Amino acid sequence: MTCIEKEKIHASRIMKNYFIFRMMSCGTKLILFLLLAVGITDRQLQAEGENLVLVVNSSSADSLVVANHYIQLRSIPPSNVIYIDSFKILPDLDGESAHVKYFESQVLNPVLETIDKRGLRPQIQYIVYSAGFPTRVTCQPQIGKYLKATDQKYDIHFHAPWVSLTSATFFHENIFSDAPDFVELDANRYATHRTDDLFQNPFVNDSGTEYDLGIAAIENNDYTTAITKFEQLVTENPKQPIVRFFLAKAFASAGQLEKGTEQLRFCKELGWSYPKVILADAAFAPLESDPEFKILLDEMDSSPTSIRSSRGFSSGEFWANNGWPNGSAEQGQRYVLSTMLTVTGPKASSLDQAFKQLETSAQADGSKPKGTFFFADHGDIRSKIRKDTFKAAADQLVKMGFKVDISKSTAPKNQKDILGATLGSPVVDWKSTNSKFVPGALCDNFTSYGGWWAKASQTQVSDFLNAGAAGASGTVYEPYTIPPKFPGADLHVHYAKGFSLAEAFYQSVPCPYQLLIVGDPLCRPFAQFPSFEIAGLQDRTVVKSNVEIQFTNTDSDTPIDHFEIFVDGLLSEQIDDGTPFLIDLSKLSEGYHDLRAVAVADSPAAARTSQQLEFFVRTKGDNVKLVADKKNIDLGLPITIEAIASGNQSVKIMHNSRVIADVKSGASVEVDSKLIGQGHAKLYGVIQVSGKEISSVPVSINILPGSDE
């Protein structure tokens, strides 16, 4: 489409909207005015708030205010916010630890049950904690179960009974299973394990046997049997590239060259990117004269075998022992990405520092920053232990156009462009280095207590966050000098390829059970985000009949794989690029609704861009409305809210996903602003009509710090 054609369409839409407004009834115009008055703006948001659950400690003022801030920054749907009213910590120990029994029953299980109850499970990739939670969990029962099952003796180096909050959540299915193995050095199957054995059998039981039989058939030149074996494994495990590699080898050896190239292309699309390995295999020699084969090899990243190709995460996948998804629970494990947004307190971050960290992270998305990655290579064992990861990571980063400084210094000196740092010192005084993190940068320091503030004898994670890093990690107990417990330098490679902060961390650490990861998990400075337009529905309009909406990619350089449509925070449908979506009013209640269209880029990192459209369904006349006495109020003062509903019904007043008051129609109620917490918040009223919830237009409230804060 030419620029002139786009301008004509844009002008046509403006005129169409003008005439629609002129034809509206006074009542409809009033509803439109109310929608506009809430101050919600139409924008393309480079984030994936629809895929994230935010867990909030409702008894912590810090947790509430950090959550309010993050919800606004990342446009988290109300249904994706879960409040925990109370949980037991171990105050006599250090005030930041929990027992696994109480963590499971009072935090994790309620969160998972709420996710399922709200129908969110298919879309949730991240479970993220606001401030105000214990950072570590004691897990002696799980360690004991593991040692008994594996017939091992306790060794504090490998079996210390403390797991970080984020890792206990990441391993949520494994840690509470009958056979927990989350302490093993390769427990995280999503991680890019460093091994030259690319061809290890990724299966168990019958599938493992079939894999071995397929390999044996190739070795015996029985290509028909090999094709049969690997085609069946591909059917059962379509995202497992090594199976497709051997299927390609069997096809090529059998003279079916096009099918061989096709399977290698699948390998590439799945992230298996080793052209040197392919060229070294004589079975593919007949393909070398094929132009399509040459193009395919040129498109591959040519990753070194010491670094596995980056892969996007999915909580619905069953990750195999070779780092790629298999097709069933028997053949893999499921995880969920998890971070803490921040840790606040005298030894950690102030609220102002936490706000700045989160704001800078959100603003860094897609910024494509330039600068230097710094790897500390000095005499301390904490540095030497990861030295073998530096060269491969540096080679990859330089190939991508970045500068890398592998230095004998403990930290960069007078460098104002640090994109990321891998350090190894017990104490790093970042301020004295006179160096500066670029917005969105990651920092990892190999030391003992970076994620345990009660110990605080060594440099804490928060020191790097306060200095400007978007994310950092540290252990919650003495990890000893065991490299798999920390991210390798390839952390920065995955990040620089456009993957999210959480994806980058979890791909780079095979044994994260003691590692606390802190930061905005959605931050993606290096991502290529798609861009699109929506036609057929205007933002903040009244809808009285079914509406078909269409999507147009506006950036030819960033192809879109598909769109995901969320209605009121819930995944409704996945559609191909160019396919329209029908808003079917028979499936919706009266009142306010929130539709989010998310474009997913056709790339390994699959960056996501979201557009939000709000509309008001009005066909039967049922409605509810809230009126707040003030839009701005000091923390600690009550908020007076009046509710008006059809049928004089009782109205539930909601803050995100929780009920904070009940009031009869036509009456007012006072709500304690401390219940909501400082910051920007949206309240909405809900009534029940014929078994359906009808929601009001949200009312925006800005709760300011009180005079005593």
GILIN-V784558 format. One record per residue. N is the residue number from 1. RES is the residue in one small letter. PHI is phi in degrees with one decimal (* if undefined). OMEGA is omega in degrees with one decimal (999 if undefined). NEAR is the number of other ideal C-beta (glycine too) atoms within 10 Angstrom. Layout:
# GILIN-V784558
n: <N:N>
res: <RES:RES>
phi: <PHI:PHI>
omega: <OMEGA:OMEGA>
near: <NEAR:NEAR>
This chain:
# GILIN-V784558
n: <1:2:3:4:5:6:7:8:9:10:11:12:13:14:15:16:17:18:19:20:21:22:23:24:25:26:27:28:29:30:31:32:33:34:35:36:37:38:39:40:41:42:43:44:45:46:47:48:49:50:51:52:53:54:55:56:57:58:59:60:61:62:63:64:65:66:67:68:69:70:71:72:73:74:75:76:77:78:79:80:81:82:83:84:85:86:87:88:89:90:91:92:93:94:95:96:97:98:99:100:101:102:103:104:105:106:107:108:109:110:111:112:113:114:115:116:117:118:119:120:121:122:123:124:125:126:127:128:129:130:131:132:133:134:135:136:137:138:139:140:141:142:143:144:145:146:147:148:149:150:151:152:153:154:155:156:157:158:159:160:161:162:163:164:165:166:167:168:169:170:171:172:173:174:175:176:177:178:179:180:181:182:183:184:185:186:187:188:189:190:191:192:193:194:195:196:197:198:199:200:201:202:203:204:205:206:207:208:209:210:211:212:213:214:215:216:217:218:219:220:221:222:223:224:225:226:227:228:229:230:231:232:233:234:235:236:237:238:239:240:241:242:243:244:245:246:247:248:249:250:251:252:253:254:255:256:257:258:259:260:261:262:263:264:265:266:267:268:269:270:271:272:273:274:275:276:277:278:279:280:281:282:283:284:285:286:287:288:289:290:291:292:293:294:295:296:297:298:299:300:301:302:303:304:305:306:307:308:309:310:311:312:313:314:315:316:317:318:319:320:321:322:323:324:325:326:327:328:329:330:331:332:333:334:335:336:337:338:339:340:341:342:343:344:345:346:347:348:349:350:351:352:353:354:355:356:357:358:359:360:361:362:363:364:365:366:367:368:369:370:371:372:373:374:375:376:377:378:379:380:381:382:383:384:385:386:387:388:389:390:391:392:393:394:395:396:397:398:399:400:401:402:403:404:405:406:407:408:409:410:411:412:413:414:415:416:417:418:419:420:421:422:423:424:425:426:427:428:429:430:431:432:433:434:435:436:437:438:439:440:441:442:443:444:445:446:447:448:449:450:451:452:453:454:455:456:457:458:459:460:461:462:463:464:465:466:467:468:469:470:471:472:473:474:475:476:477:478:479:480:481:482:483:484:485:486:487:488:489:490:491:492:493:494:495:496:497:498:499:500:501:502:503:504:505:506:507:508:509:510:511:512:513:514:515:516:517:518:519:520:521:522:523:524:525:526:527:528:529:530:531:532:533:534:535:536:537:538:539:540:541:542:543:544:545:546:547:548:549:550:551:552:553:554:555:556:557:558:559:560:561:562:563:564:565:566:567:568:569:570:571:572:573:574:575:576:577:578:579:580:581:582:583:584:585:586:587:588:589:590:591:592:593:594:595:596:597:598:599:600:601:602:603:604:605:606:607:608:609:610:611:612:613:614:615:616:617:618:619:620:621:622:623:624:625:626:627:628:629:630:631:632:633:634:635:636:637:638:639:640:641:642:643:644:645:646:647:648:649:650:651:652:653:654:655:656:657:658:659:660:661:662:663:664:665:666:667:668:669:670:671:672:673:674:675:676:677:678:679:680:681:682:683:684:685:686:687:688:689:690:691:692:693:694:695:696:697:698:699:700:701:702:703:704:705:706:707:708:709>
res: <m:t:c:i:e:k:e:k:i:h:a:s:r:i:m:k:n:y:f:i:f:r:m:m:s:c:g:t:k:l:i:l:f:l:l:l:a:v:g:i:t:d:r:q:l:q:a:e:g:e:n:l:v:l:v:v:n:s:s:s:a:d:s:l:v:v:a:n:h:y:i:q:l:r:s:i:p:p:s:n:v:i:y:i:d:s:f:k:i:l:p:d:l:d:g:e:s:a:h:v:k:y:f:e:s:q:v:l:n:p:v:l:e:t:i:d:k:r:g:l:r:p:q:i:q:y:i:v:y:s:a:g:f:p:t:r:v:t:c:q:p:q:i:g:k:y:l:k:a:t:d:q:k:y:d:i:h:f:h:a:p:w:v:s:l:t:s:a:t:f:f:h:e:n:i:f:s:d:a:p:d:f:v:e:l:d:a:n:r:y:a:t:h:r:t:d:d:l:f:q:n:p:f:v:n:d:s:g:t:e:y:d:l:g:i:a:a:i:e:n:n:d:y:t:t:a:i:t:k:f:e:q:l:v:t:e:n:p:k:q:p:i:v:r:f:f:l:a:k:a:f:a:s:a:g:q:l:e:k:g:t:e:q:l:r:f:c:k:e:l:g:w:s:y:p:k:v:i:l:a:d:a:a:f:a:p:l:e:s:d:p:e:f:k:i:l:l:d:e:m:d:s:s:p:t:s:i:r:s:s:r:g:f:s:s:g:e:f:w:a:n:n:g:w:p:n:g:s:a:e:q:g:q:r:y:v:l:s:t:m:l:t:v:t:g:p:k:a:s:s:l:d:q:a:f:k:q:l:e:t:s:a:q:a:d:g:s:k:p:k:g:t:f:f:f:a:d:h:g:d:i:r:s:k:i:r:k:d:t:f:k:a:a:a:d:q:l:v:k:m:g:f:k:v:d:i:s:k:s:t:a:p:k:n:q:k:d:i:l:g:a:t:l:g:s:p:v:v:d:w:k:s:t:n:s:k:f:v:p:g:a:l:c:d:n:f:t:s:y:g:g:w:w:a:k:a:s:q:t:q:v:s:d:f:l:n:a:g:a:a:g:a:s:g:t:v:y:e:p:y:t:i:p:p:k:f:p:g:a:d:l:h:v:h:y:a:k:g:f:s:l:a:e:a:f:y:q:s:v:p:c:p:y:q:l:l:i:v:g:d:p:l:c:r:p:f:a:q:f:p:s:f:e:i:a:g:l:q:d:r:t:v:v:k:s:n:v:e:i:q:f:t:n:t:d:s:d:t:p:i:d:h:f:e:i:f:v:d:g:l:l:s:e:q:i:d:d:g:t:p:f:l:i:d:l:s:k:l:s:e:g:y:h:d:l:r:a:v:a:v:a:d:s:p:a:a:a:r:t:s:q:q:l:e:f:f:v:r:t:k:g:d:n:v:k:l:v:a:d:k:k:n:i:d:l:g:l:p:i:t:i:e:a:i:a:s:g:n:q:s:v:k:i:m:h:n:s:r:v:i:a:d:v:k:s:g:a:s:v:e:v:d:s:k:l:i:g:q:g:h:a:k:l:y:g:v:i:q:v:s:g:k:e:i:s:s:v:p:v:s:i:n:i:l:p:g:s:d:e>
phi: <*:-77.6:-62.3:-64.7:-63.0:-62.6:-63.9:-63.1:-63.8:-60.9:-63.9:-61.6:-64.4:-60.1:-64.2:-61.2:-63.8:-62.6:-69.0:-60.8:-64.1:-61.3:-87.2:-69.2:-72.8:-61.2:-64.4:-66.3:-62.8:-64.4:-62.1:-61.9:-61.4:-64.9:-63.5:-68.2:-69.5:-72.0:82.5:-82.9:-103.1:-84.0:-157.0:-93.3:-108.7:-86.0:-163.4:-142.8:-60.2:-67.6:-101.6:-123.6:-103.2:-104.1:-101.2:-124.1:-87.1:-69.8:-94.5:-113.0:-61.8:-64.3:-62.7:-64.6:-71.6:-64.4:-63.2:-57.0:-65.9:-70.2:-58.1:-70.3:-62.6:-107.6:49.9:-73.4:-62.0:-54.6:-68.2:-95.3:-109.5:-120.3:-100.1:-104.7:-77.7:-158.9:-156.3:-93.8:-111.9:-111.8:-63.8:-73.6:-90.6:-153.1:79.7:-130.2:-125.8:-129.7:-86.2:-58.9:-63.3:-77.8:-61.7:-66.3:-82.7:-105.7:-122.8:-63.6:-61.2:-58.7:-65.7:-65.0:-66.1:-67.8:-57.2:-67.7:-61.4:-87.1:73.8:-92.1:-50.8:-62.4:-108.1:-87.0:-108.0:-130.2:-116.8:-123.1:-104.0:-72.7:-66.9:86.1:-122.1:-62.0:-89.7:-144.6:-132.1:-79.3:-134.7:-55.7:-60.1:-69.3:-62.5:-60.4:-64.0:-64.3:-63.2:-67.1:-68.0:-102.8:55.9:-113.4:-96.8:-62.3:-134.7:-60.0:-63.4:-116.4:-126.5:-55.6:-83.5:-131.3:-119.9:-71.4:-57.7:-70.6:-74.0:-60.4:-78.7:-56.1:-89.9:-57.7:-84.5:-80.0:-65.4:-107.4:-85.7:-74.0:-133.2:-69.2:-137.6:-65.5:-89.6:-67.8:-69.8:-123.7:-62.9:-83.0:-76.6:-77.1:-68.5:-85.3:-60.9:-87.2:-155.9:-84.8:-84.1:-73.3:-108.3:-61.4:-67.8:-90.0:-120.4:-126.3:56.4:-60.6:-64.2:-63.4:-64.3:-62.1:-61.1:-62.7:-65.8:-65.4:-61.8:-61.3:-63.9:-62.2:-62.7:-94.9:61.6:-95.6:-72.5:-63.1:-65.0:-60.5:-60.3:-61.1:-62.2:-76.1:-63.9:-66.7:-66.6:-64.8:-60.0:-81.5:-137.6:-65.7:-102.5:-97.1:-67.9:-65.1:-66.4:-67.3:-60.5:-71.3:-66.5:-61.3:-63.8:-65.5:-62.2:-62.4:-65.7:-87.1:85.3:-92.7:-67.7:-61.4:-67.6:-64.2:-63.7:-59.8:-68.9:-66.4:-65.3:-59.3:-56.8:-61.6:-66.3:-85.9:99.9:-88.9:-131.9:-134.5:-61.2:-65.2:-65.3:-65.8:-67.0:-77.7:-95.6:-60.5:-61.9:-96.3:-56.7:-61.3:-84.9:-64.8:-87.7:-83.9:-57.0:-63.8:-65.6:-64.0:-61.6:-60.5:-63.8:-64.6:-76.3:-72.4:-73.3:58.1:-68.1:-68.0:-69.0:-80.8:-128.3:-71.0:-61.6:-68.3:-133.0:-69.3:-92.1:-144.1:-71.3:-88.3:-85.9:-103.5:-79.2:-89.0:-70.9:-101.8:91.5:-125.7:-73.9:-104.3:-99.6:-154.0:-63.3:-64.5:-104.4:-174.0:-125.6:-102.7:-135.9:-140.5:-67.5:-147.7:-140.6:-98.4:-66.2:-166.7:-122.5:-108.6:144.2:-57.4:-95.4:-116.3:-112.1:-78.7:-63.0:-61.2:-66.2:-64.0:-59.9:-63.2:-59.4:-70.4:-64.8:-63.7:-63.1:-65.1:-70.5:-76.7:-52.8:68.9:-76.9:49.6:-67.4:-106.0:157.6:-128.2:-95.2:-113.4:-119.7:-84.1:-122.3:-131.7:-76.4:-65.8:-57.8:-65.2:-87.3:-62.0:-67.5:-112.6:-57.4:-69.2:-93.6:-70.2:-63.3:-61.4:-66.2:-62.7:-59.6:-64.9:-66.5:-63.7:-60.3:-83.9:100.7:-99.4:-90.9:-130.4:-115.9:-94.5:-118.7:-79.1:-78.7:-74.3:-156.9:-65.2:-116.0:55.5:-109.1:-99.2:-132.5:-76.9:-82.4:-174.6:-141.4:-118.5:-116.5:-158.9:-144.0:-63.9:-132.0:-126.3:-89.9:-61.6:-59.0:-72.7:-75.2:59.1:-106.4:-138.8:-78.6:-73.5:-51.5:97.9:-68.6:-111.2:-138.5:-131.9:-122.0:-79.2:-153.2:-81.2:-128.6:-63.4:-112.3:-131.0:-72.7:-65.8:-75.6:49.4:-91.6:-129.2:-63.4:-91.1:-52.2:-64.0:-61.7:-75.3:-65.2:-65.7:-84.2:120.2:-71.6:-80.8:-153.6:-155.5:-140.2:-162.0:-85.6:-97.9:-156.9:-55.0:-91.1:61.5:-85.8:-117.5:-54.4:-62.2:-80.0:-126.3:-64.7:-79.8:-65.7:-67.2:-46.8:-76.6:-66.3:-60.8:-64.6:-66.8:-83.2:102.4:-78.4:-71.3:-53.5:-67.2:-61.0:-62.5:-62.6:-72.7:-75.3:-107.3:-129.1:-68.9:-130.3:-88.5:-62.6:-96.9:-94.5:-94.5:-107.8:-122.0:145.7:-74.2:-66.1:-87.3:-60.2:-140.9:-64.4:-100.8:-77.7:-101.8:-86.4:-73.4:-137.2:-154.8:-116.7:-114.8:-126.2:110.3:-145.1:-92.6:-66.6:61.2:-119.7:-93.8:-116.9:-118.1:-150.7:-56.0:-132.2:-104.4:-115.8:-127.0:-127.4:-128.5:-68.8:-106.0:-134.7:-66.2:-80.1:-126.2:-63.6:-105.3:-76.5:-164.3:-115.1:-117.7:-109.5:-114.6:-116.5:54.0:85.8:-105.0:-60.3:-100.0:-162.5:-111.3:-130.0:-73.5:-59.1:96.7:-88.8:-76.1:-123.5:-99.0:-85.2:-95.5:-66.3:-65.9:-99.0:-119.8:-82.9:-65.4:95.2:-78.8:-141.3:-121.3:-110.8:-123.4:-103.2:-119.3:-90.2:-108.3:-64.4:-85.5:-156.5:-54.9:-76.2:48.9:-61.2:-123.6:-119.9:-114.4:-121.7:-110.5:-121.4:-110.8:-144.6:-124.9:-84.7:-140.5:-128.3:-116.1:99.8:-69.3:-158.9:-146.1:-143.8:-113.3:-133.0:-97.9:-71.7:-142.8:-91.8:-126.0:-150.7:-74.9:-58.9:105.0:-88.5:-76.1:-105.3:-92.8:-126.6:-101.4:-117.7:-129.6:-138.7:-66.7:74.1:51.6:-78.7:-74.8:-115.8:-89.8:-96.7:-110.8:-117.2:55.1:-100.1:-119.7:-82.6:-110.9:-169.0:-122.7:-149.6:-76.9:-58.6:89.4:-109.4:-119.6:-141.8:-97.2:-114.1:-68.7:-63.1:-68.6:-66.3:-87.6:95.8:-63.1:115.2:-82.2:-143.6:-120.9:-114.2:-145.2:-99.8:-133.4:-125.5:-108.5:-135.3:53.6:80.1:-113.6:-84.2:-113.3:-110.1:-82.9:-63.2:-61.6:-108.2:-86.9:-127.1:-113.9:-98.0:-89.1:-57.2:-71.6:-65.1:-98.0:-86.5>
omega: <-178.8:178.0:-179.6:179.3:178.1:-179.7:178.8:178.9:-179.8:179.1:179.2:180.0:178.9:-179.7:179.9:179.6:-179.8:-178.6:176.7:-179.4:-179.6:-175.1:-178.3:172.0:179.3:-179.9:179.0:177.8:179.6:178.6:178.4:178.5:179.9:177.8:178.4:-173.2:-178.5:172.4:179.7:-176.1:176.0:-178.0:169.8:-174.8:178.8:-176.8:178.0:-179.2:179.4:-176.4:-174.0:169.9:178.9:-179.0:-172.7:173.1:-174.0:178.2:-179.5:178.7:179.1:-179.8:-179.7:-175.2:177.1:178.8:179.2:-178.5:-176.8:178.1:179.5:-178.4:-172.5:177.7:179.4:178.5:-179.8:-178.5:-177.2:178.4:-177.7:-179.4:174.8:-174.0:-178.5:174.1:-173.6:172.7:-179.3:-173.3:-178.8:179.2:-179.4:178.3:179.3:-179.4:177.9:173.9:-174.7:-179.5:-179.0:175.6:-179.1:-172.9:-173.2:-179.2:-170.7:-178.5:176.0:179.0:-178.6:179.1:178.7:176.7:-179.6:-179.1:-179.1:178.8:-174.4:-170.9:-176.5:-173.7:-172.4:176.5:-175.0:165.1:-169.1:-178.1:170.2:174.7:172.8:177.1:173.4:-176.0:-178.9:-174.3:176.1:-170.3:179.9:-178.9:-179.6:177.6:178.6:178.8:179.5:-178.2:179.1:-177.7:-176.4:178.8:178.4:172.1:-178.8:175.8:-174.0:179.1:-174.3:-171.0:178.7:-170.0:175.5:178.0:179.3:177.4:-176.3:179.4:175.6:178.0:177.1:-179.1:-168.8:179.0:-175.5:-171.6:-179.5:179.1:177.5:-179.1:-178.2:175.4:-174.7:179.9:-178.2:-172.8:174.5:-174.9:-178.8:-176.2:175.0:-176.8:178.0:-178.2:-178.4:179.7:176.0:-178.9:-178.6:-169.7:179.6:-179.5:-176.9:-172.7:174.0:175.6:-173.3:179.9:177.0:177.2:179.6:177.2:179.9:178.3:177.3:177.1:-179.9:179.8:176.8:-179.2:179.7:179.4:176.5:-171.0:177.9:178.2:-179.6:179.2:179.8:-178.5:-174.2:174.5:178.0:178.5:176.4:178.5:-177.3:-174.9:-171.2:-177.9:179.5:-171.0:-176.5:176.0:178.4:176.3:-178.8:173.4:176.2:179.8:178.8:178.1:-178.3:179.6:-180.0:178.7:178.8:-167.8:-179.6:179.4:176.6:178.4:179.8:-179.2:175.7:176.4:174.8:178.2:-178.9:-178.8:179.0:177.0:177.5:-164.0:-176.3:-178.0:179.6:177.7:179.8:-177.5:180.0:-178.3:-176.2:-178.8:-176.6:180.0:179.0:-177.6:-170.1:178.3:-178.7:-179.7:179.8:178.2:178.9:178.1:-179.8:179.8:178.4:-179.0:-178.2:-175.1:-176.3:179.7:173.1:-177.2:177.3:176.2:177.4:178.9:-178.8:178.4:174.5:-176.3:168.6:-179.7:179.6:-177.9:174.5:-171.6:-176.6:-176.7:177.1:172.6:175.9:-175.3:166.4:-168.4:-177.2:-179.7:178.8:-172.1:-179.0:-179.9:177.2:178.9:169.1:-178.4:-176.4:171.1:163.1:179.0:-178.7:171.2:-177.6:178.8:-175.9:-179.0:-174.2:-178.2:169.5:177.5:178.7:177.9:178.6:178.9:-178.0:179.1:-177.5:178.9:179.9:178.7:-179.7:-179.0:-177.7:-176.0:175.4:-175.0:179.7:-174.9:174.8:178.1:-170.8:169.5:-174.0:176.0:-178.2:-178.5:-177.5:-169.9:-177.9:-179.6:180.0:176.9:-176.0:-173.6:179.7:-175.2:-176.0:177.6:-170.9:-171.8:-178.4:178.5:-179.7:178.9:179.5:-178.6:177.8:177.7:179.4:175.7:-178.9:172.4:177.5:178.6:172.9:-165.1:174.3:178.9:177.5:179.9:178.9:-179.7:174.8:177.7:-173.6:-172.7:-175.9:178.1:-179.7:-177.8:171.0:-171.8:178.5:-179.7:178.8:179.8:176.3:177.3:-172.6:-177.6:-177.4:-180.0:-177.2:177.5:-174.7:174.4:169.9:178.5:-179.0:-174.9:175.3:177.1:175.4:-179.1:179.7:176.6:-165.3:-167.8:-177.2:-179.6:-179.8:-172.6:179.0:178.0:169.5:177.4:-179.7:-175.7:-176.3:175.0:-175.6:177.9:179.7:176.9:178.9:178.9:175.2:177.3:177.8:-178.7:178.4:-179.2:177.8:-176.0:-176.6:176.5:-179.8:-176.5:-171.9:-173.8:-178.8:-171.3:-176.6:178.8:-178.7:175.3:170.0:179.5:177.1:169.6:-175.2:176.6:179.6:-179.4:-178.2:177.1:174.7:178.7:-176.5:178.0:-178.0:178.3:-178.7:179.9:-173.0:174.4:-170.3:-177.8:-176.3:-177.1:-172.0:-166.3:177.7:-170.1:174.0:179.7:-175.2:178.2:178.5:-173.9:-175.1:-174.6:-179.0:-177.3:-171.9:-176.6:171.4:-175.5:175.7:178.0:-177.0:175.2:177.0:176.5:176.4:177.9:176.5:179.2:173.8:178.3:176.8:-177.9:-178.6:177.9:-178.5:-178.0:174.7:179.4:-178.1:-174.5:-179.5:175.4:-178.5:179.0:-176.5:179.9:-179.6:-179.5:-180.0:178.9:-179.9:174.9:172.0:-176.9:178.7:176.4:-176.7:175.0:-174.5:178.3:-177.0:-174.6:170.5:-176.3:178.2:175.5:-179.5:179.2:179.3:176.2:-178.5:169.8:-175.7:-175.3:178.1:-179.6:-176.3:174.2:170.7:171.5:-170.9:175.6:-178.2:176.9:177.7:174.0:-177.3:175.0:-179.5:-176.0:176.6:-178.3:-179.7:-178.6:174.9:177.4:-172.3:174.3:-175.7:168.9:-177.1:174.1:177.7:-179.1:-174.5:178.4:179.6:178.4:-175.3:177.8:176.8:-178.1:177.2:-176.5:173.9:174.8:177.8:-177.3:-179.8:175.3:178.6:-176.5:178.8:177.3:-178.5:176.7:-179.1:174.5:178.3:-176.2:175.6:179.5:177.3:-177.3:175.5:179.2:179.3:-178.0:171.1:-175.5:171.9:177.2:-172.5:166.1:-170.4:-173.4:-174.0:177.1:179.9:177.7:170.6:-178.9:177.0:178.0:-179.6:-179.4:178.6:178.2:175.8:179.6:178.6:-178.1:178.0:176.3:-179.1:-179.6:-179.8:175.1:-178.9:180.0:176.0:176.9:176.4:-179.6:-178.9:171.6:178.3:176.0:178.6:176.8:179.5:176.0:174.0:-174.7:174.6:167.2:-179.8:174.2:-178.9:177.6:175.9:-177.4:-174.5:176.2:178.6:-177.1:-179.2:-177.2:999>
near: <10:7:7:8:9:13:10:12:14:10:10:10:13:9:9:11:12:10:8:14:13:8:8:14:9:6:11:17:13:12:21:18:10:18:19:13:13:15:11:18:6:12:11:18:20:22:25:24:24:27:24:24:25:24:26:26:23:20:13:18:18:21:24:27:25:30:29:25:22:29:23:16:20:25:17:22:23:18:20:26:22:23:21:22:10:8:17:14:18:16:9:7:14:15:12:23:22:23:19:21:13:17:27:20:13:18:24:23:13:17:20:20:11:17:20:11:9:16:12:20:14:11:22:22:22:23:24:26:29:29:25:24:23:25:24:27:28:22:28:12:14:25:21:14:18:19:15:9:12:11:6:12:6:11:10:10:10:17:17:21:17:21:29:28:28:30:29:25:27:29:26:22:15:20:26:19:14:6:9:21:17:25:24:16:14:15:21:28:23:26:23:24:17:20:13:9:9:15:13:14:17:25:27:15:9:9:22:13:13:19:24:13:15:25:18:13:20:21:9:10:9:17:19:10:15:25:21:16:25:28:16:14:24:19:10:16:25:15:20:26:30:24:30:25:23:24:26:28:24:28:25:26:19:18:10:16:18:13:16:24:19:16:24:28:18:18:23:21:15:20:18:26:21:22:17:13:18:24:13:9:14:10:18:22:10:14:22:11:9:15:7:14:21:12:11:19:20:9:12:19:19:14:24:17:14:17:22:24:24:25:24:18:20:17:17:12:20:19:22:24:17:22:26:24:24:27:20:11:10:12:21:24:21:18:24:23:27:26:28:25:25:30:24:22:14:7:14:22:24:15:19:9:17:25:18:15:27:23:15:20:28:21:15:22:23:16:15:12:16:11:17:20:29:26:25:26:18:16:8:16:9:20:21:14:16:23:16:13:23:20:16:19:28:20:16:24:24:12:12:12:8:20:15:21:16:16:16:9:15:21:22:24:12:8:20:12:17:25:25:31:28:28:25:24:19:16:11:23:11:23:10:9:17:11:20:17:26:21:20:29:30:31:27:30:29:27:23:18:21:30:30:26:22:14:17:13:11:18:22:25:32:26:23:29:27:21:20:20:28:28:29:28:28:30:27:29:21:14:26:15:15:13:19:19:20:30:28:26:27:28:28:29:30:29:32:24:21:24:25:31:26:26:26:29:29:30:29:30:26:24:22:29:30:24:27:26:30:31:28:29:30:28:29:29:24:25:25:15:21:27:18:19:15:19:13:14:17:16:17:19:19:19:16:11:8:12:17:12:16:13:22:15:18:15:15:8:8:19:12:22:14:15:23:20:20:23:17:17:20:18:19:16:12:14:15:9:17:11:12:12:21:13:22:12:17:6:10:18:21:23:24:25:18:20:22:23:21:25:26:19:22:15:17:19:21:20:25:23:24:22:20:21:19:19:20:22:20:17:13:12:9:19:23:26:20:21:14:16:12:13:12:9:19:15:21:16:15:15:24:14:23:17:26:16:23:16:11:11:18:13:29:20:22:21:23:23:17:17:10:20:19:11:20:13:18:11:13:13:17:13:19:13:21:15:14:24:23:24:22:14:23:20:21:22:30:21:24:13:18:9:6:12:15:23:22:25:23:22:21:16:22:14:23:15:13:14:8:7:12>
